[in-house]
Structure formats: C-alpha cells, structure tokens
Amino acid sequence: MTNDPPTTPCPSRAAIRAKASRGLQPGDCFIARRTFTEAEVRHFAAMSRDYNPVHFEPRWTTLKGFQRPVCHGLLVGSLLTEIGGQIGWLASSMAFRFRRPVYPGDTVTCRMTLLAVDERWRARAEAVFLNQRQETVIEANLEGIVPGPGEQALLQEMMAAGDPTNGLAGGKDDR
C-alpha cells in the first residue's frame, strides 16, 4: 500500500453511487472523509459495548503511550462502510492494520482503490486511511462483490427516482 496519489480521479461522495451504476473496474478509486468527535466515540462504545479505558481514561492512555483517549479503530475503519454502501459493495473479508492512533478532533480520509474485479463481480480492494497530517493511520485489504449488470440497472432506476434509500437523497454532501 502506498500513499501515492491515485492514478484515476476519485469521485466525490455524491458521485460514487452514479459511478457504481455504470460499472466498476480495477483502478476505480473512492474517498470518504470525516472528523471524529468525542460524541461519536461515546455512541460507538454504546453500540459496540467496547468500553476499553484507552477510549475514555486519560491515565490509562498515558500508560499506553498515547497523548489522550483514542477513537475506536473500527469506528475509524467504518469510513469504508460509507464507500461500500454507496457502491453496493457486499463485503466478504476485511483485514485492517492499525498503524497510528486517531484522536477525537482528527480528520481522516479513507481512499479505497479497486485492485481486481472478475467475471462473477468478485472484487479485491485496498484502502489507506490518512489523518490531517497525511500520516497513515490504517491500511486495509478487502474482498467482496460489486454490483453486476442487474444491480447496476437497479441503481440507475433508484437514482432516477430520487434514490430515497441513499443518505444523500436530500442533496447533502459533507465534502
């Protein structure tokens, strides 16, 4: 995995679903970006029941060598689900490598690049997560299934109807 700029343009979040409706291919690149908050850490802990002191207790984080409480790794990794949801990716495997801590207030950009798509629409991808200082915080390898012709046609129909299932239906794009 590299931090090199993508060789193909990465569409904005609003354009990701439209690209998926036309068909995905190796080299396609997608970006999601988010600034993580303390409230999100608390909500994620409530949903996951992960109350590890490293996420909440400054004395604990100091003993672990962190500056302050850190975001849950899978909360940060969930940026992939934003991309996957937009393209209709059905994940079968995700392997994360957590490289650096992410703190509440950090802005993380996830860049997912498709590496391979076969004739059965099975795909491999990699993702690199960078913080606002362009440091790699997570690397991920993914496998799954991307939309085939039937799903592509349905995505086009959904978009023509205003795409009511898409969180962007109100036209909001936070980038």
C-alpha positions in Angstrom: 0.0 0.0 0.0 1.2 3.4 -0.8 0.3 7.0 -0.1 0.9 7.9 -3.7 -1.9 9.9 -5.4 -4.4 7.8 -7.2 -3.9 7.2 -10.9 -7.5 7.8 -11.6 -9.7 10.6 -10.3 -11.5 9.9 -7.1 -15.2 11.0 -7.3 -16.8 12.9 -4.5 -19.2 11.1 -2.2 -22.2 12.4 -4.2 -20.7 10.8 -7.4 -19.8 7.4 -6.0 -23.2 5.8 -6.5 -23.5 7.1 -10.0 -20.1 5.6 -10.9 -21.2 2.2 -9.4 -24.4 2.3 -11.5 -22.2 2.4 -14.7 -20.0 -0.5 -13.6 -16.8 -0.7 -11.5 -13.4 -1.8 -12.7 -9.8 -2.1 -11.4 -8.3 1.3 -10.7 -11.5 2.9 -9.6 -10.9 5.0 -6.5 -13.3 6.3 -3.9 -12.8 8.7 -1.0 -14.7 9.3 2.3 -13.6 11.9 4.9 -14.7 12.5 8.4 -13.7 14.4 11.5 -14.3 12.1 14.5 -15.8 13.6 17.7 -16.0 12.5 21.4 -19.7 12.1 21.0 -19.1 9.6 18.2 -16.7 7.7 20.4 -19.3 7.5 23.2 -22.0 6.4 20.7 -19.8 3.8 19.2 -19.0 2.5 22.7 -22.7 2.2 23.5 -23.4 0.4 20.2 -20.3 -1.9 20.3 -20.1 -2.2 24.2 -16.4 -1.5 23.8 -15.6 0.5 26.9 -11.8 -0.1 26.9 -10.3 2.5 29.1 -8.0 3.5 26.2 -11.0 5.3 24.7 -12.0 7.2 27.9 -9.5 7.3 30.7 -6.5 9.8 30.3 -4.4 8.0 32.9 -4.8 4.7 31.0 -3.9 6.3 27.7 -0.8 7.8 29.2 0.3 4.4 30.5 -0.3 3.1 26.9 1.9 5.9 25.4 -1.0 7.8 23.8 -1.5 11.6 24.1 -5.1 11.2 25.2 -8.0 8.9 24.8 -8.2 7.4 21.2 -11.1 6.7 18.8 -12.1 3.0 18.4 -10.2 1.5 15.5 -13.4 0.1 14.0 -15.1 3.4 14.3 -12.4 4.9 12.1 -12.5 1.8 9.9 -16.2 2.4 9.4 -15.3 5.0 6.8 -15.1 2.0 4.4 -18.8 1.3 5.0 -19.7 4.7 3.7 -17.9 3.9 0.5 -19.2 0.3 0.4 -22.7 1.5 0.9 -22.5 4.0 -1.9 -21.1 1.5 -4.4 -23.2 -1.5 -3.3 -20.2 -3.5 -2.1 -21.0 -6.7 -0.4 -18.0 -7.4 1.8 -16.7 -10.9 2.4 -13.4 -10.1 4.0 -11.7 -7.1 5.6 -8.3 -7.1 7.2 -7.2 -3.9 9.0 -3.7 -2.9 10.1 -3.9 -0.1 12.7 -0.8 2.0 12.3 -1.3 5.2 14.4 -3.9 6.4 16.9 -6.8 8.6 15.8 -7.9 11.1 18.4 -11.3 12.9 18.7 -11.0 16.0 16.6 -8.8 14.3 13.9 -9.9 14.3 10.3 -9.4 11.1 8.5 -9.5 10.5 4.8 -10.1 6.9 3.5 -9.1 6.2 -0.1 -10.3 2.8 -1.4 -9.0 1.5 -4.7 -10.3 -1.5 -6.6 -7.5 -3.8 -7.5 -9.4 -6.6 -9.3 -12.9 -7.4 -10.5 -13.6 -10.8 -12.0 -16.4 -12.0 -14.4 -18.5 -13.0 -11.4 -18.2 -9.4 -9.9 -16.0 -10.6 -7.1 -13.5 -7.8 -6.2 -10.4 -7.1 -4.3 -9.5 -3.6 -3.0 -7.2 -1.8 -0.7 -7.8 1.2 1.5 -5.5 3.7 3.0 -6.6 6.0 5.8 -4.7 9.2 6.3 -5.0 11.7 9.1 -4.9 15.5 8.6 -1.1 15.4 8.7 -1.1 12.9 5.9 0.1 10.1 8.2 -1.2 6.6 7.5 -3.4 5.6 10.4 -5.0 2.4 9.0 -4.4 0.1 6.0 -6.9 -2.4 4.9 -7.3 -5.2 2.4 -10.8 -6.1 1.3 -12.7 -8.7 -0.7 -16.3 -8.7 -1.7 -18.8 -8.5 -4.5 -19.5 -5.4 -6.6 -22.8 -4.7 -8.5 -23.2 -6.7 -11.7 -25.4 -5.6 -14.6 -28.7 -6.3 -12.8 -27.7 -4.3 -9.7 -26.2 -1.5 -11.9 -29.5 -1.1 -13.8 -31.4 -1.0 -10.5 -29.1 1.6 -9.1 -29.8 3.7 -12.2 -33.6 3.3 -11.6 -33.2 4.2 -7.9 -31.2 7.4 -8.8 -33.8 8.4 -11.4 -36.5 8.1 -8.7 -34.5 10.3 -6.3 -32.7 7.4 -4.6 -34.8 7.5 -1.4 -32.6 4.8 0.2 -29.5 6.8 -0.1 -28.4 9.1 2.8 -27.6 11.7 0.2 -31.2 11.9 -1.1 -31.5 15.4 0.5 -28.6 16.6 -1.6 -26.3 16.9 1.4 -22.6 16.1 0.7 -20.3 16.9 3.5 -17.3 17.4 1.2 
